[in-house]
């Protein structure tokens, strides 16, 4: 497991039931995703230079165990599916508490958007090579089918 975000659960991330609020799970996964992409060279500054950004179509959370105020968490990230050209992809995050217990699984499905045209786009070849170097899961599959529009 490669950890791309690690930190303490903050007061601002707690809900009325005194555990981590639902949207905080998505927030730490998003940070882990940016860190994961940055590790292969697809940091926000580089992508902005090409006027390209990641866009999500779907985010699916599985809550397994509660996370409390002050818990230390670790968030992993890996690509579990993508088209051969990297135009569409799925990334899985797992959140672990400090005691090593897996607390959540977050799967996202996304693509790349041209920020000027506001349309989906392919990464330029040099960025596509970087994305291809992203960590992949043991159950990784390539050539996911094109969704019906």
Protein Blocks (a to p, Z undefined) as FASTA:
>chain_A
ZZfbdcdddfklpcfkopacfklmmmmmmmmmmmmmmmnopafklmmmnopacddfbdcd
ddfbdcdehiacddddddfbdcfklmaccdddddddfkopafbdcddddddddfklopac
dddfklmmmmmmpccdfkbcehiacddZZ
